[in-house]
C-alpha cells in the first residue's frame, strides 16, 4: 500500500506508514472518504485520483490525521477546523 502523504510503499494491512508515520487509510478516497478499491486509480464516487507518484500536497488534520487538499478550512473526514 502506498502512503498518500509521503509515497512510501507499505505492507498490505499496515496501519501506519513506515516512511512518515501517518495513519494509513487503505480503503477510502483521501478526498471524499468513500470506500475505494485498493487497486482502483480513481474514486468511483468523486473521481479523485487515488494513487499518485508525488506526495499529496495539502493540510493534515490535527484531530484525525486525514490529509486534506490545500486550501481546505475544515477537515473532510471529521469537520474540525484545520489550523
Secondary structure, 3 states (H helix, E strand, C coil): CECCCCCCECCCCCCECCCCCCECCCCECCCCCCECCCCCCECCCCCCECCCCCCCCEEECCCCCCEEECCCCECCCCCCECC
